[in-house]
Structures are given as C-alpha cells and as structure tokens.
Amino acid sequence: MNSTFLYGANVNANGIRQHYLRYGGTEGVRAGRPAVILIPGITSPAVTWGFVGETLGRQFDTYVLDVRGRGLSEASSTLDYSLDAQAADVIALAEVLGLEHYALVGHSMGARIAIRAARSAPKGLTRTVLVDPPVSGPGRRAYPAKLPWYVDSIRLALKGIDADGMRTFCPTWTEEQLRLRAQWLHTCDERGMLTSFEGFHTDDIHADLPLVRVPSLLITAARGDVVLGEDVQEMQTLCPRLLHTRVPDAGHMIPWDNEAGFYEAFGDFLGAKLV
C-alpha cells in the first residue's frame, strides 16, 4: 500500500518551534472530514507514531506532533514544560496551520494534553480521542510506571544505545520498534520528561473533564493498569459525553500490542472508519 506520508515541517506557534509530521492531506480535506492532530506520550517523538499516522492519513489530514522537548520541537533548560504550556501549544499549532475543524487524538500524556486543551473550548475543535490517559493526580493513586525506567533509558540513549540495549526496557517490542526508539529517545529532554511525570501527580485532569464539551472517546487497554474500570465510570460521570471502548490483548502502548484492535476501537467516531 502506498505511503500517506507527505512531509515534516516546523512552525512557530505559541512562541516556540513546533515540529510535526503530516500524513494524508488531500483525501480527508476533499471528504470534508476534520483534520487530526495526534499527540504522543511522555517519551514518544512523533516519528515513533508514524505507523499510526500512516493509517490515519488514509482518511484524514493528519499532523503528528513532537511535543515540546521531544523529537525536533524546541527544547531548552528554561522552557516551560507544564501541561498548560503543552495544551496551549496544540491550540496554537491548529491556529497557525489554519485548521478550521480538527480532532485531537492523544496517547497517555498526550491524552492529558488533549483534555487540558479541550477545557478551554478552542475554536475549531470538534472531538477528542483519549487513549489510556494516566488518571493519577492530587490525592489519587500514583501512575504505575516508575520514574527510573524513563531516566535510565534516556541517559543510555544520550550515550548511544542499540535495539538490544533498548530491549531491556521494552522486552515485547519488535526489532523495528526497538531500533526506532533507540534512535530517537535521546531527543526527549530529561527535564521535560521529569516535569511531565511530576505533572501526572499534581495536575488535576478530573477537574477539567466537566468542561470538555465536544464529543469524546476514551480508548483503554484491557491488559493495562493505567485506567481501571472504576476510573472509566468516574470519568464518564464527570464527562457524560465520553464514550468508551477497551482494546483486547493490549497494554498501555496499545497500537504496539494490538494495532488492528486499536484502529477498530475508533469505529467511525472521527467520521470514517480506519479499518
């Protein structure tokens, strides 16, 4: 099947350089479907979600974002890495790109960014898809992943690590997935990661959920321990328009474990089926 990848580009939005990869383009625009901005997780540069961008690009004009401090987007020792800044980045990106109608699809940290962005009801936002967002926060149970897992792998990547070395951290991943992570993980700023990880426990996304007015879909992992059944019930109580589906045979990195099931979970929520 022909690739839907178009190009990578940088724009200045929200006062920083933001890098994205674009997939699809004309097909989704011609069909009148909203564009899709895909927001990856805490240590996932845009390129590591390229395979998902390829599929989304078959139906939608798709932009896979390098969140600030990751990949080729701006990073520095003084940059604001807060959730508020990340959410403002996404809104500003959509404005600079001239997207009249768009949906946010966020995974893990990216889902929390999507929630915080949707809270302000930005012009043009039509839907959100929240993929296994950490439900940690003030007074809540901790995010199950441990901080050393991130710190140790980033520091090894900075020195240079191959797929075999990365397998220690991601033992179920394919050789191709491991190579890509080993190649790009060094672009994840440790300070940015630490700020986001701390934010998992200090930012209250549950307070944001009642303010999310657009239709939203929660996709969770059947094998995961990030979002439990009682978490889903609470989130749907806070956000009555929130639909939910679980992906079987998948942990937190859902499309890495069950790619077909991940696409099926969308159904036609975005306006067209992915499979």
C-alpha positions as CSV (number, residue, x, y, z in Angstrom):
1,M,0.0,0.0,0.0
2,N,1.3,3.5,-0.9
3,S,2.6,5.6,2.0
4,T,0.4,8.5,3.1
5,F,3.4,10.4,4.5
6,L,3.7,13.9,3.0
7,Y,6.4,15.8,4.8
8,G,7.8,17.0,8.1
9,A,7.8,20.7,8.9
10,N,8.4,23.3,11.6
11,V,6.3,26.3,12.6
12,N,6.5,28.9,15.2
13,A,3.4,28.6,17.4
14,N,2.8,29.7,21.0
15,G,6.2,31.3,20.8
16,I,8.3,28.2,20.2
17,R,9.4,26.0,17.3
18,Q,7.0,23.1,16.9
19,H,7.8,20.2,14.6
20,Y,5.2,17.9,13.1
21,L,4.9,15.1,10.5
22,R,2.0,15.3,8.1
23,Y,0.1,12.4,6.6
24,G,-2.8,12.1,4.1
25,G,-3.8,15.6,3.4
26,T,-6.0,15.9,0.4
27,E,-8.2,12.8,0.8
28,G,-9.6,13.9,4.1
29,V,-9.8,17.5,3.1
30,R,-11.8,16.6,0.0
31,A,-14.2,14.5,2.0
32,G,-14.8,17.4,4.4
33,R,-13.5,15.5,7.4
34,P,-11.8,17.3,10.3
35,A,-8.1,17.2,10.4
36,V,-6.5,15.1,13.2
37,I,-3.7,16.3,15.5
38,L,-2.0,13.2,17.1
39,I,-0.3,14.0,20.4
40,P,2.1,11.2,21.6
41,G,3.1,10.3,25.1
42,I,5.9,11.3,27.5
43,T,8.9,9.9,25.7
44,S,7.5,9.3,22.2
45,P,8.7,11.6,19.5
46,A,6.4,12.0,16.5
47,V,8.4,9.6,14.3
48,T,7.6,6.7,16.7
49,W,3.9,7.2,15.9
50,G,4.5,7.3,12.2
51,F,2.9,4.0,11.6
52,V,-0.3,5.3,13.2
53,G,-0.1,8.5,11.2
54,E,0.1,6.3,8.0
55,T,-3.2,4.7,8.8
56,L,-4.9,7.9,10.0
57,G,-3.7,9.6,6.8
58,R,-5.7,7.2,4.6
59,Q,-8.9,9.0,5.8
60,F,-7.8,12.3,7.4
61,D,-5.4,15.2,7.0
62,T,-3.1,14.2,9.9
63,Y,-0.5,16.0,11.9
64,V,1.7,14.0,14.3
65,L,3.2,16.4,16.8
66,D,6.6,16.5,18.5
67,V,5.5,17.7,21.9
68,R,7.8,20.5,23.2
69,G,11.1,18.9,24.5
70,R,10.7,15.9,22.3
71,G,11.9,15.0,18.8
72,L,12.6,18.1,16.7
73,S,10.5,20.6,18.6
74,E,12.1,23.2,20.7
75,A,13.8,22.2,24.0
76,S,15.9,24.2,26.5
77,S,16.9,24.4,30.1
78,T,14.5,27.2,30.6
79,L,11.5,26.1,28.5
80,D,8.1,25.8,30.3
81,Y,7.2,22.1,30.2
82,S,3.9,22.4,32.1
83,L,0.7,20.8,31.0
84,D,-0.8,24.3,30.4
85,A,2.0,25.2,28.1
86,Q,1.7,21.9,26.2
87,A,-2.1,22.4,25.8
88,A,-1.5,26.0,24.6
89,D,1.0,24.6,22.0
90,V,-1.6,22.3,20.4
91,I,-4.2,25.1,20.2
92,A,-1.7,27.5,18.7
93,L,-0.5,24.8,16.2
94,A,-4.0,24.4,14.9
95,E,-4.4,28.1,14.5
96,V,-1.1,28.6,12.7
97,L,-1.9,25.7,10.4
98,G,-5.3,27.2,9.6
99,L,-7.2,24.2,10.6
100,E,-10.9,25.2,10.6
101,H,-12.1,21.9,12.1
102,Y,-9.9,19.4,13.9
103,A,-9.9,16.5,16.3
104,L,-7.3,15.7,19.0
105,V,-6.1,12.2,19.4
106,G,-3.8,11.9,22.4
107,H,-2.0,8.9,23.9
108,S,-1.1,8.8,27.6
109,M,0.5,12.2,28.4
110,G,-0.9,13.3,25.0
111,A,-4.4,12.4,26.2
112,R,-4.0,14.6,29.3
113,I,-2.8,17.4,27.0
114,A,-5.9,17.0,24.8
115,I,-8.1,17.2,27.9
116,R,-6.5,20.4,29.1
117,A,-6.7,21.9,25.6
118,A,-10.3,20.9,25.2
119,R,-11.2,22.5,28.6
120,S,-10.8,26.0,27.0
121,A,-13.1,25.1,24.1
122,P,-10.8,26.3,21.4
123,K,-12.3,27.4,18.1
124,G,-12.4,24.5,15.5
125,L,-12.1,21.6,18.0
126,T,-14.7,19.1,17.1
127,R,-13.8,15.9,19.0
128,T,-11.2,14.3,21.3
129,V,-9.9,10.7,21.5
130,L,-8.2,9.9,24.8
131,V,-6.0,6.9,24.6
132,D,-5.2,5.4,28.0
133,P,-4.6,8.7,29.9
134,P,-2.9,8.5,33.3
135,V,-5.6,9.1,35.9
136,S,-3.1,9.9,38.6
137,G,-3.4,13.3,40.3
138,P,-3.7,15.1,43.6
139,G,-4.9,12.6,46.2
140,R,-5.1,9.7,43.6
141,R,-3.1,6.6,43.1
142,A,0.3,7.0,41.5
143,Y,1.0,6.4,37.8
144,P,2.1,2.8,37.7
145,A,5.2,3.3,35.6
146,K,8.3,4.1,37.6
147,L,10.5,7.1,37.0
148,P,13.8,5.3,36.8
149,W,12.5,3.4,33.7
150,Y,12.4,6.7,31.9
151,V,15.5,8.3,33.4
152,D,17.8,5.3,32.8
153,S,16.7,4.7,29.2
154,I,17.0,8.4,28.3
155,R,20.5,8.6,29.7
156,L,21.6,5.5,27.9
157,A,20.1,6.8,24.7
158,L,22.1,10.0,25.1
159,K,25.3,8.0,25.2
160,G,24.2,5.7,22.4
161,I,22.2,2.6,22.7
162,D,21.1,-0.1,20.1
163,A,18.0,-2.2,19.8
164,D,19.4,-4.9,22.0
165,G,20.1,-2.4,24.8
166,M,16.6,-1.0,24.5
167,R,15.1,-4.5,24.7
168,T,15.8,-4.4,28.4
169,F,13.2,-1.6,28.8
170,C,10.7,-2.8,26.1
171,P,11.0,-6.6,26.0
172,T,7.9,-7.3,24.0
173,W,8.6,-4.8,21.2
174,T,9.7,-5.8,17.7
175,E,13.2,-5.3,16.4
176,E,11.9,-2.4,14.2
177,Q,10.2,-0.7,17.1
178,L,13.2,-1.1,19.3
179,R,15.5,0.4,16.7
180,L,13.3,3.4,16.2
181,R,13.1,4.1,20.0
182,A,16.9,3.6,20.3
183,Q,17.4,6.1,17.5
184,W,15.1,8.8,18.8
185,L,14.9,8.6,22.6
186,H,17.9,10.8,23.1
187,T,15.7,13.7,21.7
188,C,13.5,13.6,24.8
189,D,14.7,16.3,27.1
190,E,15.1,14.8,30.6
191,R,13.9,17.9,32.3
192,G,10.8,17.9,30.1
193,M,10.1,14.3,30.9
194,L,10.6,14.9,34.7
195,T,8.2,17.9,34.6
196,S,5.6,15.9,32.8
197,F,6.0,12.9,35.1
198,E,5.6,15.1,38.1
199,G,2.6,16.7,36.5
200,F,0.9,13.2,36.3
201,H,0.7,13.5,40.1
202,T,0.0,17.3,40.5
203,D,-2.3,18.2,37.6
204,D,-5.9,17.5,38.1
205,I,-7.4,16.5,34.8
206,H,-10.5,15.2,36.5
207,A,-11.4,18.9,37.3
208,D,-11.1,19.5,33.5
209,L,-13.4,16.8,32.4
210,P,-16.7,18.5,33.1
211,L,-15.5,21.4,30.9
212,V,-14.9,19.2,27.9
213,R,-17.9,20.0,25.7
214,V,-17.0,18.2,22.5
215,P,-17.9,14.5,21.9
216,S,-15.0,12.4,23.2
217,L,-13.9,8.8,23.1
218,L,-11.9,7.0,25.7
219,I,-9.8,4.1,24.5
220,T,-8.2,1.9,27.2
221,A,-6.0,-1.1,27.3
222,A,-7.6,-4.4,28.5
223,R,-4.2,-5.6,30.0
224,G,-3.2,-2.2,31.3
225,D,-3.3,-0.9,34.9
226,V,-3.3,2.8,33.9
227,V,-7.1,3.1,33.5
228,L,-9.2,0.7,35.6
229,G,-13.0,0.0,35.3
230,E,-13.8,2.3,38.2
231,D,-11.7,5.1,36.6
232,V,-13.8,4.8,33.4
233,Q,-17.0,5.1,35.4
234,E,-15.8,8.2,37.2
235,M,-14.6,9.9,34.0
236,Q,-18.0,9.2,32.3
237,T,-19.8,10.7,35.3
238,L,-17.7,13.8,35.1
239,C,-18.0,13.9,31.3
240,P,-21.3,12.4,30.3
241,R,-20.5,12.7,26.5
242,L,-17.5,10.4,27.0
243,L,-17.8,7.1,25.1
244,H,-15.5,4.2,26.0
245,T,-14.0,1.1,24.4
246,R,-11.4,-1.3,25.6
247,V,-8.8,-2.9,23.3
248,P,-8.2,-6.6,24.0
249,D,-4.7,-8.1,24.1
250,A,-3.1,-4.8,24.7
251,G,-1.1,-3.0,27.4
252,H,-0.6,0.7,27.8
253,M,1.2,1.1,24.4
254,I,-1.9,-0.1,22.7
255,P,-1.1,0.1,19.0
256,W,2.3,-1.6,19.6
257,D,0.4,-4.6,21.2
258,N,-2.7,-4.8,19.1
259,E,-2.6,-2.4,16.1
260,A,-5.7,-3.7,14.4
261,G,-7.7,-3.6,17.6
262,F,-6.6,-0.1,18.2
263,Y,-7.9,1.1,14.9
264,E,-11.1,-0.9,15.3
265,A,-11.7,0.9,18.7
266,F,-12.2,4.2,16.8
267,G,-15.2,2.9,14.9
268,D,-16.5,5.8,12.9
269,F,-16.1,8.2,15.7
270,L,-13.9,10.6,13.7
271,G,-16.2,10.4,10.7
272,A,-14.7,7.4,8.9
273,K,-13.6,4.0,9.9
274,L,-9.8,3.4,10.0
275,V,-10.2,-0.3,9.0
